[in-house]
Amino acid sequence: MKNSNSRRDFLKKSAALATLLMAAQKGVLGTIANASTSKSAIENNSLNFFEENVKTSEDGKFLLPILPYSFDALEPHIDKLTMEIHYSKHHQAYVTNLNKALETIDPSILGGIPTFDNIFDKVAKLPPAVRNNAGGHYNHSLFWILMLSNTDKHPTGKLADAINDTYGTFDEFKKQFSDLSMKRFGSGWAWLVVNKGKLVMGSTANQDNPLMNLDSVEIKGTPVLALDLWEHAYYLKNQNRRAEYIASWWNVVNWEVAESLFLSAK
Ligand code: MN
């Protein structure tokens, strides 16, 4: 913070954010997500929501962001129970364990309040628990806003043009992305990113992501699409059938948010 005004604004914003997120954790989420008018308002602003809330931490503590729709919103493609456990148990655990892991490090390594930016930049010098849980928190926060019910099921605008320029057709792009998602051995993520103005696809292991400053992460860039390939994302409905889960996921991709991520990355 460069002056007392911005420090004050920061604290005010953080306090409001903390109240909002704590309310969400206490169950207000269900009320918001089940009211159809509020739900669409949240969905329409999900990218702004991510930018303003998910990256923010208060006093160095990360908080579980609000899910921008109800647990059953993605039925029949992604089932309600999977969404509930994935968000309330798995994502919450990454947030809780990230906060615990951050208590064990020398704060000067990050050069300030922990953020995704400084954690991913310094990740090589941080304990595996920070890497895994910060990745888990960021990746899931992005994954939620990149899904929506009743989508058009295909990209539009500048992202559609870039996909066609790079991969020939959308069908060819889907095929290549699905193939690499099938080939990721064990747990990980599939990504479409922008790197130096170009679209690149690839996958990462565990909770690593393309923002991490690590040689072992082969794909680098700003994420446009993120697909969770952990079995916890599909085991309850699809059991071991990852191909079936990937085919379902294409039905709920939020291409509007993907295009916004693409445009802001260029
Ligand atoms: Mn997951």
py3Dmol code that shows the C-alpha trace and the ligand (Angstrom):
import py3Dmol

protein = """\
ATOM      1  CA  MET A   1       0.000   0.000   0.000  1.00  0.00           C
ATOM      2  CA  LYS A   2       1.495   3.312  -1.072  1.00  0.00           C
ATOM      3  CA  ASN A   3      -0.576   5.631   1.098  1.00  0.00           C
ATOM      4  CA  SER A   4      -3.069   5.620   3.936  1.00  0.00           C
ATOM      5  CA  ASN A   5      -6.074   6.101   1.619  1.00  0.00           C
ATOM      6  CA  SER A   6      -5.404   3.005  -0.418  1.00  0.00           C
ATOM      7  CA  ARG A   7      -4.623   1.099   2.766  1.00  0.00           C
ATOM      8  CA  ARG A   8      -7.985   2.188   4.188  1.00  0.00           C
ATOM      9  CA  ASP A   9      -9.809   1.236   0.968  1.00  0.00           C
ATOM     10  CA  PHE A  10      -8.075  -2.095   1.024  1.00  0.00           C
ATOM     11  CA  LEU A  11      -9.116  -2.795   4.592  1.00  0.00           C
ATOM     12  CA  LYS A  12     -12.708  -1.720   3.887  1.00  0.00           C
ATOM     13  CA  LYS A  13     -12.877  -3.947   0.840  1.00  0.00           C
ATOM     14  CA  SER A  14     -11.331  -6.843   2.733  1.00  0.00           C
ATOM     15  CA  ALA A  15     -13.804  -6.514   5.593  1.00  0.00           C
ATOM     16  CA  ALA A  16     -16.763  -6.483   3.198  1.00  0.00           C
ATOM     17  CA  LEU A  17     -15.334  -9.448   1.356  1.00  0.00           C
ATOM     18  CA  ALA A  18     -14.757 -11.397   4.551  1.00  0.00           C
ATOM     19  CA  THR A  19     -18.364 -10.778   5.639  1.00  0.00           C
ATOM     20  CA  LEU A  20     -19.679 -11.919   2.275  1.00  0.00           C
ATOM     21  CA  LEU A  21     -17.611 -15.056   2.163  1.00  0.00           C
ATOM     22  CA  MET A  22     -18.255 -15.973   5.785  1.00  0.00           C
ATOM     23  CA  ALA A  23     -21.978 -15.601   5.090  1.00  0.00           C
ATOM     24  CA  ALA A  24     -21.568 -17.922   2.124  1.00  0.00           C
ATOM     25  CA  GLN A  25     -19.859 -20.494   4.273  1.00  0.00           C
ATOM     26  CA  LYS A  26     -22.670 -20.344   6.820  1.00  0.00           C
ATOM     27  CA  GLY A  27     -25.254 -21.357   4.246  1.00  0.00           C
ATOM     28  CA  VAL A  28     -26.419 -18.094   2.690  1.00  0.00           C
ATOM     29  CA  LEU A  29     -24.990 -19.554  -0.500  1.00  0.00           C
ATOM     30  CA  GLY A  30     -27.937 -21.920  -0.843  1.00  0.00           C
ATOM     31  CA  THR A  31     -30.380 -19.050  -0.486  1.00  0.00           C
ATOM     32  CA  ILE A  32     -28.605 -16.959  -3.091  1.00  0.00           C
ATOM     33  CA  ALA A  33     -28.023 -19.771  -5.530  1.00  0.00           C
ATOM     34  CA  ASN A  34     -31.602 -21.034  -5.355  1.00  0.00           C
ATOM     35  CA  ALA A  35     -33.202 -17.674  -6.054  1.00  0.00           C
ATOM     36  CA  SER A  36     -33.389 -17.632  -9.831  1.00  0.00           C
ATOM     37  CA  THR A  37     -33.031 -13.877 -10.271  1.00  0.00           C
ATOM     38  CA  SER A  38     -29.984 -13.628  -8.039  1.00  0.00           C
ATOM     39  CA  LYS A  39     -28.539 -16.731  -9.633  1.00  0.00           C
ATOM     40  CA  SER A  40     -28.511 -15.318 -13.154  1.00  0.00           C
ATOM     41  CA  ALA A  41     -27.112 -12.025 -11.872  1.00  0.00           C
ATOM     42  CA  ILE A  42     -24.226 -13.914 -10.289  1.00  0.00           C
ATOM     43  CA  GLU A  43     -23.704 -16.072 -13.373  1.00  0.00           C
ATOM     44  CA  ASN A  44     -23.564 -13.065 -15.667  1.00  0.00           C
ATOM     45  CA  ASN A  45     -20.862 -11.503 -13.566  1.00  0.00           C
ATOM     46  CA  SER A  46     -18.873 -14.593 -12.756  1.00  0.00           C
ATOM     47  CA  LEU A  47     -15.657 -13.341 -14.334  1.00  0.00           C
ATOM     48  CA  ASN A  48     -15.831 -10.048 -12.457  1.00  0.00           C
ATOM     49  CA  PHE A  49     -16.641 -12.023  -9.363  1.00  0.00           C
ATOM     50  CA  PHE A  50     -13.446 -14.040  -9.780  1.00  0.00           C
ATOM     51  CA  GLU A  51     -11.306 -10.970 -10.403  1.00  0.00           C
ATOM     52  CA  GLU A  52     -12.667  -9.068  -7.431  1.00  0.00           C
ATOM     53  CA  ASN A  53     -13.101 -11.769  -4.838  1.00  0.00           C
ATOM     54  CA  VAL A  54     -11.286 -15.005  -5.407  1.00  0.00           C
ATOM     55  CA  LYS A  55      -7.807 -13.563  -5.693  1.00  0.00           C
ATOM     56  CA  THR A  56      -8.203 -11.517  -2.559  1.00  0.00           C
ATOM     57  CA  SER A  57      -7.075 -12.638   0.826  1.00  0.00           C
ATOM     58  CA  GLU A  58      -7.631 -10.871   4.105  1.00  0.00           C
ATOM     59  CA  ASP A  59      -4.668 -10.696   6.492  1.00  0.00           C
ATOM     60  CA  GLY A  60      -3.062 -13.397   4.403  1.00  0.00           C
ATOM     61  CA  LYS A  61      -5.985 -15.808   4.795  1.00  0.00           C
ATOM     62  CA  PHE A  62      -7.652 -17.311   1.772  1.00  0.00           C
ATOM     63  CA  LEU A  63     -11.402 -17.973   1.816  1.00  0.00           C
ATOM     64  CA  LEU A  64     -13.657 -20.321  -0.098  1.00  0.00           C
ATOM     65  CA  PRO A  65     -15.341 -18.264  -2.853  1.00  0.00           C
ATOM     66  CA  ILE A  66     -19.086 -18.417  -3.451  1.00  0.00           C
ATOM     67  CA  LEU A  67     -20.111 -20.999  -6.021  1.00  0.00           C
ATOM     68  CA  PRO A  68     -21.814 -18.927  -8.742  1.00  0.00           C
ATOM     69  CA  TYR A  69     -24.744 -21.391  -9.136  1.00  0.00           C
ATOM     70  CA  SER A  70     -26.587 -24.062  -7.183  1.00  0.00           C
ATOM     71  CA  PHE A  71     -25.178 -27.582  -6.754  1.00  0.00           C
ATOM     72  CA  ASP A  72     -27.761 -29.040  -9.165  1.00  0.00           C
ATOM     73  CA  ALA A  73     -27.346 -26.302 -11.809  1.00  0.00           C
ATOM     74  CA  LEU A  74     -25.193 -28.448 -14.089  1.00  0.00           C
ATOM     75  CA  GLU A  75     -27.462 -31.523 -14.027  1.00  0.00           C
ATOM     76  CA  PRO A  76     -27.656 -33.862 -15.852  1.00  0.00           C
ATOM     77  CA  HIS A  77     -24.096 -33.315 -17.105  1.00  0.00           C
ATOM     78  CA  ILE A  78     -22.433 -32.864 -13.703  1.00  0.00           C
ATOM     79  CA  ASP A  79     -24.511 -34.260 -10.831  1.00  0.00           C
ATOM     80  CA  LYS A  80     -25.551 -32.447  -7.690  1.00  0.00           C
ATOM     81  CA  LEU A  81     -23.794 -34.716  -5.171  1.00  0.00           C
ATOM     82  CA  THR A  82     -20.476 -34.502  -7.029  1.00  0.00           C
ATOM     83  CA  MET A  83     -20.732 -30.713  -7.121  1.00  0.00           C
ATOM     84  CA  GLU A  84     -21.610 -30.514  -3.432  1.00  0.00           C
ATOM     85  CA  ILE A  85     -18.743 -32.725  -2.283  1.00  0.00           C
ATOM     86  CA  HIS A  86     -16.273 -31.285  -4.801  1.00  0.00           C
ATOM     87  CA  TYR A  87     -16.947 -27.709  -3.696  1.00  0.00           C
ATOM     88  CA  SER A  88     -17.777 -28.100   0.016  1.00  0.00           C
ATOM     89  CA  LYS A  89     -15.221 -30.775   0.871  1.00  0.00           C
ATOM     90  CA  HIS A  90     -12.419 -30.848  -1.700  1.00  0.00           C
ATOM     91  CA  HIS A  91     -12.160 -27.150  -2.522  1.00  0.00           C
ATOM     92  CA  GLN A  92     -12.663 -26.201   1.136  1.00  0.00           C
ATOM     93  CA  ALA A  93      -9.831 -28.555   2.109  1.00  0.00           C
ATOM     94  CA  TYR A  94      -7.443 -26.842  -0.341  1.00  0.00           C
ATOM     95  CA  VAL A  95      -8.305 -23.454   1.184  1.00  0.00           C
ATOM     96  CA  THR A  96      -7.961 -24.686   4.779  1.00  0.00           C
ATOM     97  CA  ASN A  97      -4.701 -26.501   4.103  1.00  0.00           C
ATOM     98  CA  LEU A  98      -3.280 -23.569   2.113  1.00  0.00           C
ATOM     99  CA  ASN A  99      -3.827 -21.273   5.097  1.00  0.00           C
ATOM    100  CA  LYS A 100      -2.195 -23.819   7.421  1.00  0.00           C
ATOM    101  CA  ALA A 101       0.770 -24.298   5.082  1.00  0.00           C
ATOM    102  CA  LEU A 102       1.306 -20.541   4.761  1.00  0.00           C
ATOM    103  CA  GLU A 103       1.688 -20.299   8.538  1.00  0.00           C
ATOM    104  CA  THR A 104       4.807 -22.455   8.276  1.00  0.00           C
ATOM    105  CA  ILE A 105       6.729 -20.230   5.850  1.00  0.00           C
ATOM    106  CA  ASP A 106       8.864 -17.139   6.323  1.00  0.00           C
ATOM    107  CA  PRO A 107       6.525 -14.354   5.026  1.00  0.00           C
ATOM    108  CA  SER A 108       9.472 -12.452   3.547  1.00  0.00           C
ATOM    109  CA  ILE A 109       9.791 -15.128   0.827  1.00  0.00           C
ATOM    110  CA  LEU A 110       6.586 -13.796  -0.768  1.00  0.00           C
ATOM    111  CA  GLY A 111       7.449 -10.126  -0.257  1.00  0.00           C
ATOM    112  CA  GLY A 112       3.977  -9.228   1.030  1.00  0.00           C
ATOM    113  CA  ILE A 113       0.495 -10.571   1.750  1.00  0.00           C
ATOM    114  CA  PRO A 114       0.117 -13.950   0.018  1.00  0.00           C
ATOM    115  CA  THR A 115      -1.555 -13.729  -3.393  1.00  0.00           C
ATOM    116  CA  PHE A 116      -1.799 -16.266  -6.197  1.00  0.00           C
ATOM    117  CA  ASP A 117       0.638 -14.114  -8.174  1.00  0.00           C
ATOM    118  CA  ASN A 118       3.427 -14.093  -5.591  1.00  0.00           C
ATOM    119  CA  ILE A 119       2.844 -17.719  -4.531  1.00  0.00           C
ATOM    120  CA  PHE A 120       2.993 -19.053  -8.105  1.00  0.00           C
ATOM    121  CA  ASP A 121       6.014 -16.884  -8.883  1.00  0.00           C
ATOM    122  CA  LYS A 122       7.982 -18.099  -5.824  1.00  0.00           C
ATOM    123  CA  VAL A 123       6.558 -21.627  -5.818  1.00  0.00           C
ATOM    124  CA  ALA A 124       9.952 -23.317  -6.338  1.00  0.00           C
ATOM    125  CA  LYS A 125      11.082 -21.964  -2.956  1.00  0.00           C
ATOM    126  CA  LEU A 126       7.907 -22.944  -1.093  1.00  0.00           C
ATOM    127  CA  PRO A 127       6.944 -26.229   0.615  1.00  0.00           C
ATOM    128  CA  PRO A 128       4.951 -28.773  -1.469  1.00  0.00           C
ATOM    129  CA  ALA A 129       1.897 -28.147   0.760  1.00  0.00           C
ATOM    130  CA  VAL A 130       1.758 -24.517  -0.416  1.00  0.00           C
ATOM    131  CA  ARG A 131       2.227 -25.508  -4.056  1.00  0.00           C
ATOM    132  CA  ASN A 132      -0.443 -28.225  -3.935  1.00  0.00           C
ATOM    133  CA  ASN A 133      -3.057 -26.311  -1.979  1.00  0.00           C
ATOM    134  CA  ALA A 134      -2.570 -22.925  -3.659  1.00  0.00           C
ATOM    135  CA  GLY A 135      -2.860 -24.715  -6.999  1.00  0.00           C
ATOM    136  CA  GLY A 136      -5.938 -26.557  -5.757  1.00  0.00           C
ATOM    137  CA  HIS A 137      -7.594 -23.337  -4.583  1.00  0.00           C
ATOM    138  CA  TYR A 138      -6.833 -21.358  -7.755  1.00  0.00           C
ATOM    139  CA  ASN A 139      -7.663 -24.184 -10.174  1.00  0.00           C
ATOM    140  CA  HIS A 140     -11.041 -24.932  -8.605  1.00  0.00           C
ATOM    141  CA  SER A 141     -11.961 -21.248  -8.332  1.00  0.00           C
ATOM    142  CA  LEU A 142     -11.393 -20.973 -12.081  1.00  0.00           C
ATOM    143  CA  PHE A 143     -13.061 -24.310 -12.870  1.00  0.00           C
ATOM    144  CA  TRP A 144     -16.376 -23.228 -11.263  1.00  0.00           C
ATOM    145  CA  ILE A 145     -16.734 -19.995 -13.215  1.00  0.00           C
ATOM    146  CA  LEU A 146     -15.857 -21.769 -16.466  1.00  0.00           C
ATOM    147  CA  MET A 147     -19.036 -23.846 -16.224  1.00  0.00           C
ATOM    148  CA  LEU A 148     -22.681 -22.881 -16.667  1.00  0.00           C
ATOM    149  CA  SER A 149     -25.964 -24.596 -17.477  1.00  0.00           C
ATOM    150  CA  ASN A 150     -27.700 -24.004 -20.809  1.00  0.00           C
ATOM    151  CA  THR A 151     -24.662 -22.755 -22.648  1.00  0.00           C
ATOM    152  CA  ASP A 152     -24.426 -22.478 -26.435  1.00  0.00           C
ATOM    153  CA  LYS A 153     -21.928 -25.373 -26.403  1.00  0.00           C
ATOM    154  CA  HIS A 154     -19.502 -23.648 -28.736  1.00  0.00           C
ATOM    155  CA  PRO A 155     -17.156 -20.678 -28.524  1.00  0.00           C
ATOM    156  CA  THR A 156     -18.079 -17.345 -30.054  1.00  0.00           C
ATOM    157  CA  GLY A 157     -16.372 -14.140 -31.105  1.00  0.00           C
ATOM    158  CA  LYS A 158     -12.611 -13.681 -31.014  1.00  0.00           C
ATOM    159  CA  LEU A 159     -11.988 -16.931 -29.131  1.00  0.00           C
ATOM    160  CA  ALA A 160     -13.908 -18.904 -31.779  1.00  0.00           C
ATOM    161  CA  ASP A 161     -11.768 -17.211 -34.473  1.00  0.00           C
ATOM    162  CA  ALA A 162      -8.547 -18.044 -32.606  1.00  0.00           C
ATOM    163  CA  ILE A 163      -9.592 -21.682 -32.106  1.00  0.00           C
ATOM    164  CA  ASN A 164     -10.401 -22.030 -35.817  1.00  0.00           C
ATOM    165  CA  ASP A 165      -7.124 -20.351 -36.835  1.00  0.00           C
ATOM    166  CA  THR A 166      -5.079 -22.600 -34.532  1.00  0.00           C
ATOM    167  CA  TYR A 167      -6.881 -25.945 -34.789  1.00  0.00           C
ATOM    168  CA  GLY A 168      -8.806 -25.741 -38.070  1.00  0.00           C
ATOM    169  CA  THR A 169     -12.257 -26.417 -36.634  1.00  0.00           C
ATOM    170  CA  PHE A 170     -13.929 -26.476 -33.231  1.00  0.00           C
ATOM    171  CA  ASP A 171     -14.469 -30.235 -33.593  1.00  0.00           C
ATOM    172  CA  GLU A 172     -10.751 -30.763 -34.176  1.00  0.00           C
ATOM    173  CA  PHE A 173      -9.964 -28.570 -31.153  1.00  0.00           C
ATOM    174  CA  LYS A 174     -12.387 -30.602 -28.993  1.00  0.00           C
ATOM    175  CA  LYS A 175     -10.848 -33.846 -30.208  1.00  0.00           C
ATOM    176  CA  GLN A 176      -7.285 -32.752 -29.394  1.00  0.00           C
ATOM    177  CA  PHE A 177      -8.278 -31.341 -25.988  1.00  0.00           C
ATOM    178  CA  SER A 178     -10.246 -34.499 -25.108  1.00  0.00           C
ATOM    179  CA  ASP A 179      -7.354 -36.705 -26.242  1.00  0.00           C
ATOM    180  CA  LEU A 180      -4.773 -34.966 -24.087  1.00  0.00           C
ATOM    181  CA  SER A 181      -7.207 -35.070 -21.154  1.00  0.00           C
ATOM    182  CA  MET A 182      -7.457 -38.837 -21.587  1.00  0.00           C
ATOM    183  CA  LYS A 183      -3.675 -39.190 -21.777  1.00  0.00           C
ATOM    184  CA  ARG A 184      -2.897 -37.404 -18.489  1.00  0.00           C
ATOM    185  CA  PHE A 185      -1.915 -40.300 -16.245  1.00  0.00           C
ATOM    186  CA  GLY A 186      -3.336 -40.116 -12.736  1.00  0.00           C
ATOM    187  CA  SER A 187      -4.651 -36.843 -11.348  1.00  0.00           C
ATOM    188  CA  GLY A 188      -4.206 -33.487 -13.010  1.00  0.00           C
ATOM    189  CA  TRP A 189      -5.735 -30.759 -15.139  1.00  0.00           C
ATOM    190  CA  ALA A 190      -6.149 -30.011 -18.837  1.00  0.00           C
ATOM    191  CA  TRP A 191      -5.644 -26.417 -19.967  1.00  0.00           C
ATOM    192  CA  LEU A 192      -6.120 -24.083 -22.879  1.00  0.00           C
ATOM    193  CA  VAL A 193      -3.884 -21.063 -22.341  1.00  0.00           C
ATOM    194  CA  VAL A 194      -2.656 -17.965 -24.123  1.00  0.00           C
ATOM    195  CA  ASN A 195       1.124 -17.855 -24.396  1.00  0.00           C
ATOM    196  CA  LYS A 196       2.698 -14.899 -26.237  1.00  0.00           C
ATOM    197  CA  GLY A 197      -0.618 -14.209 -27.989  1.00  0.00           C
ATOM    198  CA  LYS A 198      -1.087 -17.811 -29.162  1.00  0.00           C
ATOM    199  CA  LEU A 199      -3.443 -20.550 -27.985  1.00  0.00           C
ATOM    200  CA  VAL A 200      -1.693 -23.584 -26.526  1.00  0.00           C
ATOM    201  CA  MET A 201      -3.228 -26.690 -24.929  1.00  0.00           C
ATOM    202  CA  GLY A 202      -1.653 -29.112 -22.488  1.00  0.00           C
ATOM    203  CA  SER A 203      -2.007 -30.755 -19.102  1.00  0.00           C
ATOM    204  CA  THR A 204      -0.423 -30.575 -15.669  1.00  0.00           C
ATOM    205  CA  ALA A 205      -0.029 -33.145 -12.898  1.00  0.00           C
ATOM    206  CA  ASN A 206      -1.709 -32.975  -9.491  1.00  0.00           C
ATOM    207  CA  GLN A 207      -2.729 -29.354  -8.717  1.00  0.00           C
ATOM    208  CA  ASP A 208       0.016 -27.680 -10.763  1.00  0.00           C
ATOM    209  CA  ASN A 209      -1.076 -25.016 -13.243  1.00  0.00           C
ATOM    210  CA  PRO A 210       0.337 -22.983 -16.161  1.00  0.00           C
ATOM    211  CA  LEU A 211       0.964 -19.934 -13.951  1.00  0.00           C
ATOM    212  CA  MET A 212       3.522 -21.756 -11.790  1.00  0.00           C
ATOM    213  CA  ASN A 213       7.112 -20.677 -12.248  1.00  0.00           C
ATOM    214  CA  LEU A 214       8.466 -24.241 -12.374  1.00  0.00           C
ATOM    215  CA  ASP A 215      10.493 -26.065 -15.038  1.00  0.00           C
ATOM    216  CA  SER A 216       8.489 -29.230 -14.385  1.00  0.00           C
ATOM    217  CA  VAL A 217       5.284 -27.514 -15.539  1.00  0.00           C
ATOM    218  CA  GLU A 218       5.444 -27.955 -19.312  1.00  0.00           C
ATOM    219  CA  ILE A 219       2.549 -25.701 -20.282  1.00  0.00           C
ATOM    220  CA  LYS A 220       2.882 -22.005 -19.459  1.00  0.00           C
ATOM    221  CA  GLY A 221       0.518 -19.097 -20.040  1.00  0.00           C
ATOM    222  CA  THR A 222      -2.723 -17.463 -18.963  1.00  0.00           C
ATOM    223  CA  PRO A 223      -5.584 -19.965 -18.563  1.00  0.00           C
ATOM    224  CA  VAL A 224      -8.636 -19.740 -20.838  1.00  0.00           C
ATOM    225  CA  LEU A 225     -10.113 -23.194 -20.102  1.00  0.00           C
ATOM    226  CA  ALA A 226      -9.499 -25.524 -17.148  1.00  0.00           C
ATOM    227  CA  LEU A 227     -10.697 -29.114 -16.843  1.00  0.00           C
ATOM    228  CA  ASP A 228     -10.323 -31.015 -13.576  1.00  0.00           C
ATOM    229  CA  LEU A 229      -9.100 -34.569 -14.309  1.00  0.00           C
ATOM    230  CA  TRP A 230      -9.077 -35.852 -10.732  1.00  0.00           C
ATOM    231  CA  GLU A 231     -11.351 -38.825 -10.180  1.00  0.00           C
ATOM    232  CA  HIS A 232     -13.100 -36.891  -7.391  1.00  0.00           C
ATOM    233  CA  ALA A 233     -14.531 -34.690 -10.188  1.00  0.00           C
ATOM    234  CA  TYR A 234     -16.466 -37.576 -11.737  1.00  0.00           C
ATOM    235  CA  TYR A 235     -16.167 -40.819  -9.787  1.00  0.00           C
ATOM    236  CA  LEU A 236     -19.621 -40.729  -8.119  1.00  0.00           C
ATOM    237  CA  LYS A 237     -21.470 -40.444 -11.441  1.00  0.00           C
ATOM    238  CA  ASN A 238     -19.093 -41.751 -14.096  1.00  0.00           C
ATOM    239  CA  GLN A 239     -17.002 -44.079 -11.884  1.00  0.00           C
ATOM    240  CA  ASN A 240     -13.766 -44.716 -13.810  1.00  0.00           C
ATOM    241  CA  ARG A 241     -15.110 -43.514 -17.176  1.00  0.00           C
ATOM    242  CA  ARG A 242     -13.120 -40.335 -17.734  1.00  0.00           C
ATOM    243  CA  ALA A 243     -14.130 -40.129 -21.420  1.00  0.00           C
ATOM    244  CA  GLU A 244     -17.810 -39.975 -20.418  1.00  0.00           C
ATOM    245  CA  TYR A 245     -17.076 -37.163 -17.944  1.00  0.00           C
ATOM    246  CA  ILE A 246     -15.119 -35.166 -20.519  1.00  0.00           C
ATOM    247  CA  ALA A 247     -17.981 -35.542 -23.022  1.00  0.00           C
ATOM    248  CA  SER A 248     -20.402 -34.252 -20.345  1.00  0.00           C
ATOM    249  CA  TRP A 249     -18.157 -31.315 -19.495  1.00  0.00           C
ATOM    250  CA  TRP A 250     -18.272 -29.963 -23.057  1.00  0.00           C
ATOM    251  CA  ASN A 251     -22.013 -29.382 -22.482  1.00  0.00           C
ATOM    252  CA  VAL A 252     -21.437 -26.974 -19.598  1.00  0.00           C
ATOM    253  CA  VAL A 253     -18.386 -24.955 -20.675  1.00  0.00           C
ATOM    254  CA  ASN A 254     -19.014 -21.260 -20.092  1.00  0.00           C
ATOM    255  CA  TRP A 255     -17.639 -19.910 -23.383  1.00  0.00           C
ATOM    256  CA  GLU A 256     -18.481 -16.339 -22.456  1.00  0.00           C
ATOM    257  CA  VAL A 257     -16.116 -16.463 -19.494  1.00  0.00           C
ATOM    258  CA  ALA A 258     -13.531 -18.335 -21.598  1.00  0.00           C
ATOM    259  CA  GLU A 259     -13.629 -15.558 -24.210  1.00  0.00           C
ATOM    260  CA  SER A 260     -13.282 -12.895 -21.516  1.00  0.00           C
ATOM    261  CA  LEU A 261     -10.219 -14.680 -20.144  1.00  0.00           C
ATOM    262  CA  PHE A 262      -8.843 -14.929 -23.686  1.00  0.00           C
ATOM    263  CA  LEU A 263      -9.379 -11.234 -24.423  1.00  0.00           C
ATOM    264  CA  SER A 264      -7.869 -10.070 -21.134  1.00  0.00           C
ATOM    265  CA  ALA A 265      -4.832 -12.333 -21.670  1.00  0.00           C
ATOM    266  CA  LYS A 266      -3.880 -10.921 -25.081  1.00  0.00           C
TER     267      LYS A 266
END
"""
ligand_1 = """\
1
MN
Mn -11.153 -31.173 -8.096
"""
view = py3Dmol.view(width=600, height=400)
view.addModel(protein, "pdb")
view.setStyle({"model": 0}, {"cartoon": {"style": "trace"}})
view.addModel(ligand_1, "xyz")
view.setStyle({"model": 1}, {"stick": {}})
view.zoomTo()
view.show()
